[in-house]
């Protein structure tokens, strides 16, 4: 009978155990966090804002949109003050929306139900593909901007491309002059909302009159059991020129920094991911001077910030183009608690961040060839268009238990 050396047997068993242990350690949980400026999704209804100041400001029914033809059905009063939560307390008012005319059936764009759902389906297709090469699933979290109403977010969530993921939404109407807001989609099976609230930004013109812009949306919750806060941004545009409009974005950056500071004062290890269209590049003063985020993981300090878009920007990668030049306005900025320098994925950490710029999202001809393939060029409609921005996403990774 053939005899096996006892020492050799023990060595084989040990190596087999080691191999199985190593394989077990390579199993991870992953979650995609995405952001997409979807470029002006309006519904087809001429509407106004209705504010019920008897409700808490972070109640989803505090500020809703209603059809202009339904105003008489609501209790209202005259209001001539600036829109602040304090001024509106206890009041019920109508807020006019002044810049929705082009997105109505009789407007310049002849906006109608068919075009609306074409846009919804196009955007939903893109969202469904973000990060799937790593996670095999649509994003767990999606921040969006340039959406008019909560119902638009719900239509995206219920689209054929996304319905199976069972998304819920977070949305608050802001006082933005155009009537567009930020919002959040989240997979209900993976994320449990603990707290959600809007943070207004106060900007004024040279005469001291307030310029209304989008709020910063804060959503704190448990992502696969782990507490993370998401901040969804759409900072003031560069209308009037980059230099002239810069103070407005610096003010937005200060508001966002204040949210970070508040969360970190309560928990120094708080995990916070800010995402959005900052209307500035990673090296712009609003970001650099306010956060001074590191673009390399090795350079992130314990109390500092990480901007994974900075290396992409230095490579010439952008999310939108203006006058034949790329900008990278769509970014992520996170606390250092989401960064690992020694590949410690015992809890969620940032694994990689990308701009989603697949060929089908690029214009194939004309002056904008190679740039984002938008649905509208002026008032010219293209059914195969998406947005004037590419979406961005970051993938979080942690060891599976």
C-alpha positions as a printed Julia matrix, in Angstrom:
401×3 Matrix{Float64}:
   0.0    0.0     0.0
   1.24   3.49   -0.89
   1.98   5.54    2.25
   1.83   9.37    2.38
   4.37  11.15    4.55
   2.58  12.6     7.62
   4.38  15.94    7.33
   3.46  16.22    3.67
  -0.2   15.52    4.53
  -0.23  18.29    7.12
   1.41  20.68    4.63
  -1.22  19.93    1.98
  -4.05  20.49    4.49
  -2.49  23.77    5.69
  -2.05  25.06    2.13
  -5.65  24.14    1.26
  -6.92  25.99    4.36
  -4.77  29.02    3.48
  -6.06  29.04   -0.11
  -9.7   28.89    1.03
  -9.08  31.68    3.57
  -7.52  33.94    0.95
 -10.44  33.31   -1.42
 -12.91  34.14    1.35
 -11.14  37.45    2.03
 -11.59  38.57   -1.58
 -15.38  38.8    -1.3
 -16.67  42.36   -1.13
 -19.89  44.3    -0.94
 -20.1   47.25   -3.3
 -22.34  50.26   -3.84
 -22.37  52.8    -6.64
 -23.05  56.42   -5.75
 -23.85  58.47   -8.86
 -24.63  62.04   -9.83
 -26.26  63.29  -13.02
 -27.19  66.78  -14.2
 -30.07  65.71  -16.42
 -30.53  69.12  -18.13
 -33.93  70.6   -17.58
 -36.59  67.98  -17.01
 -39.86  69.88  -16.68
 -43.34  68.44  -16.68
 -45.91  69.68  -19.21
 -48.17  71.52  -16.76
 -48.22  75.26  -16.2
 -47.76  75.41  -12.46
 -47.03  77.56   -9.42
 -45.5   76.85   -6.05
 -47.77  76.45   -3.04
 -46.09  76.96    0.34
 -47.79  75.81    3.53
 -45.82  77.51    6.29
 -47.79  75.74    9.01
 -45.74  72.61    8.25
 -42.07  71.99    9.11
 -39.8   73.26    6.33
 -38.43  69.77    5.73
 -41.87  68.23    5.29
 -42.25  67.12    1.67
 -45.63  68.91    1.55
 -44.27  72.22    2.84
 -43.61  73.51   -0.68
 -45.35  71.73   -3.55
 -46.19  72.56   -7.14
 -49.8   72.79   -8.25
 -51.45  73.48  -11.58
 -52.02  77.19  -12.11
 -55.67  76.39  -12.86
 -56.06  74.91   -9.35
 -55.01  77.98   -7.33
 -58.59  78.7    -6.27
 -58.76  75.34   -4.48
 -56.11  76.4    -1.96
 -56.19  78.75    1.0
 -53.73  81.58    0.3
 -52.73  85.05    1.44
 -50.76  87.95   -0.02
 -47.02  87.82    0.61
 -44.44  90.45   -0.35
 -41.42  89.52    1.79
 -38.39  87.52    0.73
 -38.73  83.76    0.79
 -37.17  82.52    4.01
 -38.41  79.8     6.32
 -38.77  82.37    9.1
 -40.78  84.84    6.98
 -43.03  82.06    5.7
 -43.78  80.54    9.09
 -47.54  80.14    9.56
 -48.38  81.5     6.11
 -49.95  79.85    3.07
 -48.92  81.5    -0.17
 -48.62  81.09   -3.92
 -45.14  81.43   -5.41
 -45.06  82.28   -9.14
 -42.73  80.29  -11.41
 -41.41  82.6   -14.08
 -39.17  80.51  -16.33
 -41.16  77.41  -17.27
 -42.85  78.8   -20.37
 -40.59  77.18  -22.98
 -41.31  73.71  -21.55
 -45.07  73.8   -22.16
 -47.06  72.39  -25.09
 -47.53  75.89  -26.5
 -43.98  77.02  -25.68
 -41.03  77.34  -28.03
 -40.02  73.72  -27.51
 -43.54  72.34  -28.02
 -42.89  70.22  -24.94
 -45.42  67.38  -24.66
 -46.01  64.04  -22.95
 -44.26  62.03  -25.66
 -41.09  64.12  -25.49
 -41.24  64.12  -21.69
 -41.28  60.33  -21.42
 -38.62  60.01  -24.11
 -36.39  62.13  -21.89
 -37.31  60.1   -18.78
 -36.5   56.82  -20.54
 -33.22  58.11  -21.99
 -32.0   59.35  -18.61
 -33.14  56.16  -16.85
 -31.22  53.99  -19.31
 -28.03  55.85  -18.46
 -28.58  55.61  -14.7
 -29.19  51.85  -14.98
 -25.68  51.37  -16.42
 -23.63  53.42  -13.97
 -21.05  51.26  -12.18
 -22.53  47.97  -13.35
 -19.17  46.75  -14.62
 -18.09  46.42  -10.97
 -21.29  46.04   -8.95
 -23.57  44.24  -11.41
 -26.42  46.51  -10.33
 -27.76  50.01  -10.87
 -26.54  52.59   -8.33
 -27.67  52.34   -4.73
 -27.68  56.15   -4.54
 -28.29  58.68   -7.35
 -28.12  62.45   -6.94
 -29.85  64.46   -9.66
 -30.21  68.12  -10.54
 -32.31  70.21  -12.93
 -35.53  68.38  -12.15
 -38.7   70.41  -11.62
 -40.83  68.24   -9.32
 -40.88  65.22   -7.05
 -43.16  63.5    -9.57
 -40.36  63.62  -12.16
 -38.08  61.71   -9.8
 -40.86  59.19   -9.26
 -41.31  58.76  -13.03
 -37.58  58.07  -13.36
 -37.75  55.54  -10.51
 -40.74  53.8   -12.14
 -39.25  53.68  -15.65
 -38.78  50.31  -17.33
 -35.0   50.48  -16.88
 -35.11  51.17  -13.12
 -38.41  49.88  -11.73
 -36.98  46.52  -10.64
 -34.54  48.28   -8.3
 -37.4   49.71   -6.19
 -36.13  53.25   -5.75
 -37.65  55.82   -3.42
 -37.0   59.56   -3.69
 -36.04  62.55   -1.57
 -36.95  65.99   -2.88
 -37.72  69.46   -1.57
 -38.82  72.36   -3.74
 -36.33  75.23   -3.52
 -36.99  78.9    -4.24
 -34.88  78.74   -7.4
 -36.1   81.25   -9.99
 -36.19  78.6   -12.72
 -38.11  76.13  -10.58
 -35.5   73.36  -10.86
 -34.12  71.47   -7.9
 -31.81  68.75   -6.66
 -33.1   65.31   -5.66
 -32.01  61.85   -4.57
 -32.97  58.34   -5.67
 -32.12  55.44   -3.38
 -32.74  51.7    -3.42
 -35.1   51.08   -0.52
 -33.65  47.63    0.18
 -30.19  49.11    0.73
 -30.62  52.61    2.16
 -32.75  53.72    5.12
 -33.25  57.48    5.47
 -32.63  58.86    8.97
 -32.78  62.58    8.21
 -33.37  64.74    5.14
 -33.42  68.53    4.82
 -32.71  71.38    2.4
 -30.09  74.06    3.04
 -30.8   77.39    1.29
 -28.05  79.6    -0.14
 -28.36  83.35    0.28
 -26.97  85.43   -2.58
 -27.79  89.06   -3.39
 -27.36  91.36   -6.38
 -25.7   94.8    -6.3
 -28.96  96.38   -5.11
 -29.31  93.97   -2.2
 -32.08  91.94   -3.8
 -31.9   88.22   -3.16
 -31.05  85.92   -6.06
 -32.8   82.61   -5.52
 -30.87  79.47   -6.36
 -31.01  75.74   -5.67
 -30.78  74.42   -2.11
 -28.17  71.91   -1.0
 -30.0   68.66   -0.25
 -28.75  66.76    2.82
 -29.76  63.11    3.25
 -28.38  61.0     6.1
 -29.13  57.31    6.27
 -27.9   53.75    6.63
 -26.33  52.31    3.48
 -26.24  48.55    3.98
 -26.33  49.29    7.71
 -23.59  51.93    7.67
 -24.34  55.61    8.34
 -23.39  57.93    5.46
 -24.57  61.44    4.6
 -25.03  62.58    1.0
 -25.08  66.23   -0.04
 -26.57  66.95   -3.47
 -25.54  70.28   -5.0
 -26.23  72.49   -7.99
 -24.3   75.69   -7.38
 -25.08  79.04   -9.08
 -24.18  79.2   -12.76
 -21.52  81.25  -14.5
 -24.14  83.47  -16.1
 -22.67  86.94  -16.46
 -19.14  85.56  -16.59
 -16.99  83.3   -14.4
 -15.39  86.12  -12.41
 -18.56  88.13  -11.84
 -20.52  85.07  -10.7
 -17.76  83.55   -8.56
 -18.91  85.07   -5.22
 -22.22  83.21   -5.54
 -20.44  79.86   -5.81
 -18.07  80.75   -2.99
 -21.13  81.39   -0.82
 -22.52  77.96   -1.83
 -19.19  76.38   -0.91
 -19.35  78.03    2.52
 -22.82  76.61    3.12
 -21.62  73.13    2.12
 -18.53  73.47    4.32
 -20.8   74.45    7.21
 -22.78  71.23    6.77
 -19.55  69.21    6.78
 -18.36  71.02    9.91
 -21.64  70.44   11.73
 -21.67  66.72   10.94
 -18.01  66.32   11.91
 -18.53  68.2    15.18
 -21.11  65.58   16.16
 -19.0   62.69   14.88
 -15.34  63.28   13.92
 -15.46  60.08   11.84
 -18.67  60.97   10.02
 -18.79  59.7     6.45
 -19.98  62.45    4.13
 -20.05  62.5     0.33
 -20.89  65.75   -1.43
 -21.8   65.43   -5.07
 -23.09  67.81   -7.66
 -22.7   70.25  -10.48
 -20.54  72.87   -8.8
 -20.33  75.02  -11.95
 -16.64  75.19  -11.13
 -13.65  72.96  -11.82
 -11.69  71.12   -9.1
  -9.05  73.87   -9.09
 -11.51  76.79   -8.9
 -11.32  79.09   -5.83
 -14.73  78.01   -4.53
 -13.45  74.46   -4.06
  -9.71  74.88   -3.61
  -9.86  77.73   -1.09
 -12.81  76.36    0.89
 -11.88  72.68    1.08
  -8.35  72.34   -0.32
  -9.15  68.71   -1.13
  -6.4   66.28   -2.06
  -6.67  64.46   -5.36
  -4.37  61.65   -4.3
  -5.32  59.27   -1.49
  -1.8   59.35   -0.06
  -2.13  63.1     0.49
  -5.48  63.12    2.28
  -4.99  64.36    5.84
  -6.94  63.04    8.82
  -9.17  66.12    8.96
  -9.0   66.87    5.25
 -11.06  66.2     2.14
 -10.72  64.02   -0.92
 -11.68  65.01   -4.46
 -11.16  62.03   -6.79
 -12.03  64.21   -9.79
  -8.84  66.24   -9.52
  -6.6   63.64  -11.27
  -9.24  63.24  -14.01
  -9.31  67.01  -14.53
  -5.53  67.11  -14.87
  -5.8   64.46  -17.59
  -8.17  66.7   -19.56
 -11.29  64.65  -18.81
 -14.49  66.67  -18.54
 -18.22  66.32  -18.01
 -19.37  69.22  -20.2
 -17.94  71.44  -22.91
 -18.16  75.18  -23.41
 -16.67  77.03  -26.38
 -14.78  73.92  -27.49
 -13.13  73.41  -24.09
 -13.85  70.78  -21.43
 -14.93  71.55  -17.87
 -15.27  69.1   -15.01
 -18.07  70.7   -12.99
 -19.62  67.4   -11.83
 -17.64  66.19   -8.85
 -17.47  64.32   -5.55
 -15.88  65.68   -2.38
 -15.71  63.4     0.65
 -14.43  63.28    4.2
 -11.18  61.44    4.88
 -13.17  58.7     6.66
 -14.1   57.36    3.21
 -10.48  56.98    2.14
  -8.17  54.07    2.85
  -4.41  54.27    2.43
  -3.75  50.65    3.36
  -6.61  48.91    1.52
  -8.64  48.59    4.71
 -12.14  47.9     3.42
 -13.6   46.75    6.73
 -16.22  49.47    6.21
 -17.28  51.35    3.08
 -14.42  53.22    1.4
 -14.05  54.78   -2.04
 -12.7   52.25   -4.51
 -12.76  54.18   -7.8
 -14.43  57.17   -9.42
 -15.25  57.65  -13.09
 -16.9   59.91  -15.64
 -19.47  57.89  -17.58
 -18.8   59.05  -21.14
 -19.78  56.11  -23.32
 -19.9   56.72  -27.07
 -23.69  56.71  -27.23
 -23.71  59.76  -24.93
 -21.6   61.77  -27.38
 -22.74  63.81  -30.36
 -21.6   62.15  -33.59
 -21.67  65.1   -35.95
 -21.7   68.86  -36.25
 -19.94  71.5   -34.18
 -20.48  69.53  -30.95
 -19.12  66.19  -32.2
 -17.58  64.27  -29.29
 -19.28  66.46  -26.69
 -22.32  65.4   -24.61
 -25.28  64.59  -26.84
 -28.01  66.82  -25.49
 -31.71  66.52  -26.28
 -32.04  70.19  -27.15
 -29.89  72.42  -29.33
 -31.72  75.68  -28.81
 -35.28  74.69  -29.68
 -34.24  71.82  -31.97
 -35.34  68.5   -30.47
 -33.4   65.23  -30.8
 -35.11  62.09  -29.54
 -31.77  60.29  -29.11
 -30.35  63.08  -26.91
 -29.61  62.86  -23.19
 -28.05  65.81  -21.39
 -25.39  68.48  -21.82
 -23.47  66.8   -18.96
 -21.93  63.35  -18.6
 -22.85  61.61  -15.33
 -20.22  60.7   -12.76
 -20.08  57.87  -10.26
 -17.96  56.57   -7.41
 -17.91  52.98   -6.19
 -17.75  52.16   -2.48
 -16.29  48.85   -1.39
 -16.17  46.9     1.86
 -15.35  43.35    2.84
 -18.39  41.1     2.97
 -19.1   39.58    6.34
